[in-house]
Amino acid sequence: MSTVIESLPAEYRDVVTALLAERDPELLSALQVQERPTLDQQDEVIEVLADAFTEHLGPGQEPTEQGVLIDNALGAFLTRWPTEALSDD
């Protein structure tokens, strides 16, 4: 069995784990043991990563290197766990 966090590409696991640990440790704990997120959990991950992304915008509202990493991590999460693949469980 692979957990939600383990199923993310290796290059994004650390940033997702760090952001969730800081901003929503309960969600991180759940995603470290579940095989798939619920729709509500997907929404929470999107909110956490989107908020973090907006904190990493530089001049001209261009993302910093960290912002690009967060954006790519969110994209990887949504690619792995698209809404249509999830349920309200």
Backbone bond lengths (Angstrom), bond angles and torsions (degrees), N, CA, C in turn:
res aa  C-N    CA-C-N  psi(-1)  N-CA   C-N-CA  omega(-1)  CA-C   N-CA-C  phi
1 M - - - 1.444 - - 1.523 109.37 -
2 S 1.299 116.12 134.84 1.458 123.06 176.20 1.526 108.23 -109.67
3 T 1.313 116.20 133.86 1.465 119.60 -179.92 1.531 110.03 -83.31
4 V 1.310 115.64 170.41 1.463 121.05 178.92 1.529 109.45 -55.94
5 I 1.314 116.87 -49.40 1.469 120.63 -178.21 1.528 110.41 -64.56
6 E 1.312 117.73 -44.26 1.465 121.14 -179.65 1.526 112.30 -64.25
7 S 1.312 117.34 -25.60 1.465 120.49 -177.55 1.529 112.74 -79.50
8 L 1.325 117.09 -10.84 1.469 120.13 177.53 1.527 109.46 -75.08
9 P 1.333 117.13 148.79 1.466 119.16 174.83 1.534 110.33 -54.85
10 A 1.304 116.87 140.70 1.465 122.51 -174.37 1.523 112.99 -53.11
11 E 1.334 117.59 -36.56 1.462 119.54 -175.78 1.526 113.49 -69.28
12 Y 1.339 117.22 -11.75 1.466 120.35 -179.07 1.526 113.55 -112.02
13 R 1.316 117.95 -11.32 1.469 120.61 -177.16 1.523 112.69 -58.61
14 D 1.328 116.62 -44.25 1.468 119.05 -176.17 1.521 111.98 -63.90
15 V 1.331 117.03 -44.20 1.470 118.65 -177.51 1.529 110.64 -68.22
16 V 1.328 117.92 -40.59 1.463 120.73 178.48 1.527 109.68 -64.78
17 T 1.322 116.29 -45.45 1.460 120.54 179.99 1.532 111.00 -61.77
18 A 1.319 117.50 -44.84 1.464 120.77 -178.93 1.528 111.73 -63.97
19 L 1.320 117.04 -44.15 1.462 119.98 -179.02 1.528 111.34 -66.66
20 L 1.318 116.99 -42.65 1.465 119.19 178.81 1.521 111.06 -68.46
21 A 1.318 118.00 -37.49 1.471 120.96 178.33 1.523 110.54 -60.98
22 E 1.315 116.44 -38.74 1.458 121.53 -179.02 1.521 112.31 -76.51
23 R 1.332 117.01 -40.86 1.463 120.80 -168.42 1.529 115.05 -104.46
24 D 1.330 116.56 -24.78 1.469 119.37 -178.82 1.531 109.60 -156.42
25 P 1.345 116.57 71.23 1.463 120.34 -176.33 1.534 114.08 -59.46
26 E 1.308 116.71 -31.36 1.465 120.18 178.49 1.532 110.57 -64.92
27 L 1.310 116.45 -42.87 1.463 120.86 177.11 1.518 110.20 -63.45
28 L 1.319 117.78 -44.37 1.463 121.03 178.25 1.519 110.57 -57.66
29 S 1.317 117.04 -46.39 1.465 120.69 179.72 1.519 111.41 -57.54
30 A 1.316 116.82 -42.64 1.467 120.86 179.31 1.527 111.06 -64.83
31 L 1.327 117.04 -43.57 1.463 120.80 -176.79 1.525 112.40 -72.39
32 Q 1.324 116.68 -16.24 1.461 120.72 177.18 1.524 112.76 -82.58
33 V 1.335 117.35 -7.78 1.465 119.73 178.99 1.531 113.57 -123.90
34 Q 1.320 117.39 -17.36 1.469 121.41 -179.04 1.528 110.86 -87.05
35 E 1.336 114.99 151.57 1.459 120.44 176.71 1.520 112.22 -82.03
36 R 1.337 117.03 -25.82 1.465 120.82 178.28 1.518 109.20 -150.55
37 P 1.338 116.51 148.91 1.463 118.73 178.12 1.524 111.11 -80.09
38 T 1.311 116.35 159.70 1.461 121.43 170.11 1.526 107.88 -84.53
39 L 1.307 116.59 170.25 1.467 120.14 176.15 1.527 110.91 -61.05
40 D 1.319 116.64 -41.05 1.474 119.67 178.57 1.524 110.93 -62.91
41 Q 1.320 116.89 -41.45 1.462 119.92 178.50 1.526 110.80 -66.35
42 Q 1.323 117.14 -37.75 1.458 120.21 176.65 1.530 109.34 -59.76
43 D 1.322 116.74 -45.35 1.466 120.91 178.01 1.530 111.45 -59.15
44 E 1.324 116.17 -40.81 1.462 120.36 -179.95 1.531 111.17 -66.26
45 V 1.329 116.96 -41.27 1.469 120.11 177.52 1.525 109.71 -62.89
46 I 1.322 116.76 -44.89 1.463 120.59 178.61 1.524 110.16 -57.81
47 E 1.324 117.02 -44.99 1.467 121.11 -178.81 1.524 111.23 -62.83
48 V 1.322 117.30 -46.66 1.464 121.08 -179.43 1.526 110.68 -61.57
49 L 1.326 116.99 -49.18 1.461 119.79 -176.99 1.526 111.83 -69.44
50 A 1.326 117.24 -37.69 1.467 120.06 178.27 1.524 110.87 -65.40
51 D 1.333 117.13 -42.14 1.464 120.17 177.17 1.527 110.73 -61.60
52 A 1.327 116.64 -43.74 1.463 120.58 179.35 1.527 110.69 -64.31
53 F 1.314 116.77 -39.12 1.461 121.02 178.93 1.526 110.68 -58.72
54 T 1.334 116.42 -46.28 1.471 119.48 -177.31 1.531 112.18 -64.94
55 E 1.314 116.97 -21.17 1.463 121.08 177.42 1.529 112.00 -80.19
56 H 1.318 116.30 -7.98 1.465 120.95 -177.11 1.520 111.03 -121.08
57 L 1.319 114.26 48.10 1.460 120.43 174.12 1.523 108.05 -107.42
58 G 1.305 114.93 135.96 1.455 120.07 -179.34 1.513 111.33 -101.38
59 P 1.331 116.00 -155.75 1.464 121.17 178.89 1.526 111.24 -56.67
60 G 1.323 114.88 139.20 1.459 119.65 -179.95 1.519 113.19 69.55
61 Q 1.319 116.52 17.82 1.463 122.81 -179.51 1.529 112.77 61.17
62 E 1.327 116.14 23.93 1.461 120.90 174.76 1.522 108.51 -83.38
63 P 1.330 117.91 138.10 1.465 119.23 179.90 1.527 111.60 -67.38
64 T 1.321 114.17 142.40 1.463 120.44 173.11 1.530 107.51 -73.06
65 E 1.320 116.19 178.92 1.469 120.49 177.10 1.532 110.52 -57.82
66 Q 1.331 115.85 -42.49 1.475 120.14 177.97 1.525 110.29 -65.81
67 G 1.319 117.20 -38.66 1.460 120.69 177.92 1.516 111.77 -61.98
68 V 1.318 116.82 -41.53 1.472 120.92 177.56 1.526 109.81 -62.74
69 L 1.332 116.87 -43.04 1.462 121.05 178.90 1.528 110.85 -60.59
70 I 1.321 116.96 -45.04 1.469 121.27 179.58 1.528 110.15 -63.90
71 D 1.327 117.07 -44.18 1.459 120.99 178.84 1.529 111.08 -61.13
72 N 1.317 116.43 -43.13 1.462 120.35 178.67 1.530 111.61 -66.65
73 A 1.323 116.23 -35.87 1.466 120.46 177.60 1.531 110.42 -64.79
74 L 1.329 115.99 -41.89 1.461 119.92 177.19 1.521 110.04 -62.87
75 G 1.311 116.80 -44.23 1.466 120.56 177.46 1.520 111.99 -59.28
76 A 1.328 116.67 -41.66 1.468 120.58 178.98 1.524 110.61 -65.36
77 F 1.328 116.51 -40.56 1.468 120.20 178.32 1.526 110.39 -61.34
78 L 1.331 116.51 -46.78 1.470 120.34 -177.51 1.534 111.75 -70.85
79 T 1.308 117.29 -29.05 1.465 120.36 175.11 1.516 110.10 -68.54
80 R 1.328 116.22 -42.52 1.475 121.00 179.90 1.520 111.10 -72.62
81 W 1.318 116.89 -36.87 1.468 121.59 -175.50 1.531 110.81 -126.30
82 P 1.331 118.07 68.68 1.471 119.65 177.95 1.529 110.43 -66.45
83 T 1.303 115.79 152.30 1.463 121.69 -176.63 1.516 112.33 -52.49
84 E 1.322 117.61 -42.72 1.457 120.50 -176.77 1.525 113.52 -66.65
85 A 1.342 117.31 -13.35 1.463 121.01 178.83 1.523 112.27 -92.14
86 L 1.331 116.64 -2.53 1.466 120.79 -174.26 1.517 111.13 -112.05
87 S 1.339 113.75 164.63 1.456 119.64 177.17 1.523 108.90 -131.40
88 D 1.314 116.43 175.69 1.464 122.12 -179.40 1.516 113.55 -83.36
89 D 1.323 118.71 7.08 1.471 122.26 -174.87 1.486 112.25 -47.03
